[in-house]
Amino acid sequence: MKGNHKGSEGKLLFVFPKENRAIVEGVNMVKRSIRPTQENPSGGFSEKEAPINLSNLMVVQKGDVTRIGYKILDDGSKVRVSLKTGQEIEV
């Protein structure tokens, strides 16, 4: 991760391709107030993840962060490759 959440790691929960953003588990937490209702008379606050820009995310492979490149194989298929190690990355 880059930006305010540098060094944080989490599982990718959801991606919004049109907005170029993603939700990562446990990162960019925001507090939302909950109004009192009949079921919950005290109301209160809840914490949930907010979307973060895709440019701030990196792939972690075996404990190391790496950038991703693409390689075209002999059979014409395109695979993702770790630029640090050169190994294929499974989707």
C-alpha positions as CSV (number, residue, x, y, z in Angstrom):
1,M,0.0,0.0,0.0
2,K,1.0,3.6,-0.5
3,G,-0.4,6.8,0.9
4,N,-1.9,7.0,4.4
5,H,-2.1,3.3,4.7
6,K,1.5,2.5,3.8
7,G,2.6,-0.9,5.2
8,S,-0.9,-2.2,5.7
9,E,-1.9,-5.5,4.3
10,G,-5.4,-6.9,3.7
11,K,-7.5,-9.1,1.6
12,L,-9.1,-7.5,-1.5
13,L,-12.9,-7.7,-0.9
14,F,-14.4,-5.8,-3.8
15,V,-13.2,-3.9,-6.9
16,F,-15.1,-1.0,-8.6
17,P,-13.4,-0.9,-12.1
18,K,-15.4,2.1,-13.4
19,E,-14.4,4.3,-10.4
20,N,-10.8,2.8,-10.3
21,R,-11.2,2.0,-6.6
22,A,-11.2,-1.1,-4.4
23,I,-12.2,-2.1,-0.9
24,V,-9.5,-3.8,1.2
25,E,-10.3,-5.7,4.4
26,G,-9.3,-3.7,7.5
27,V,-7.9,-0.7,5.6
28,N,-9.3,2.8,5.3
29,M,-11.8,2.3,8.0
30,V,-14.5,5.0,8.5
31,K,-17.0,5.6,11.3
32,R,-20.7,6.0,10.4
33,S,-23.3,7.0,12.9
34,I,-26.4,4.9,13.3
35,R,-29.7,6.6,14.2
36,P,-31.7,5.2,17.1
37,T,-34.5,2.9,16.0
38,Q,-37.0,0.6,17.7
39,E,-34.7,-2.3,17.2
40,N,-31.6,-0.4,18.3
41,P,-32.8,2.3,20.7
42,S,-29.3,3.5,21.7
43,G,-28.0,4.1,18.1
44,G,-24.2,4.4,18.0
45,F,-21.4,4.1,15.6
46,S,-20.3,1.5,13.1
47,E,-16.9,1.1,11.4
48,K,-16.6,-0.2,7.9
49,E,-14.1,-0.1,5.0
50,A,-14.2,2.7,2.5
51,P,-12.9,2.4,-1.1
52,I,-9.2,3.2,-1.8
53,N,-7.7,4.1,-5.2
54,L,-6.2,1.2,-7.1
55,S,-3.0,3.0,-7.7
56,N,-2.3,2.7,-4.0
57,L,-2.4,-1.1,-4.0
58,M,0.3,-3.6,-4.7
59,V,0.4,-7.4,-4.8
60,V,2.1,-9.3,-1.9
61,Q,3.8,-12.5,-3.0
62,K,5.5,-14.7,-0.4
63,G,5.8,-11.7,2.0
64,D,7.3,-9.3,-0.5
65,V,5.5,-6.6,-2.4
66,T,5.9,-6.7,-6.2
67,R,4.8,-4.9,-9.2
68,I,3.0,-6.9,-12.0
69,G,3.9,-7.2,-15.6
70,Y,2.5,-9.3,-18.4
71,K,4.1,-11.9,-20.6
72,I,2.8,-13.6,-23.7
73,L,3.5,-17.3,-23.9
74,D,4.4,-19.4,-27.0
75,D,0.8,-20.6,-27.3
76,G,-0.4,-16.9,-27.4
77,S,-1.9,-16.7,-23.9
78,K,-1.2,-13.8,-21.7
79,V,-0.1,-14.3,-18.1
80,R,0.6,-12.0,-15.2
81,V,4.3,-12.0,-14.0
82,S,6.0,-10.7,-10.9
83,L,8.5,-8.1,-12.0
84,K,10.6,-8.8,-8.9
85,T,11.0,-12.5,-9.3
86,G,9.9,-13.2,-12.8
87,Q,7.5,-16.0,-11.6
88,E,3.9,-16.3,-12.9
89,I,1.2,-15.0,-10.6
90,E,-2.0,-17.1,-10.4
91,V,-5.3,-15.2,-10.5
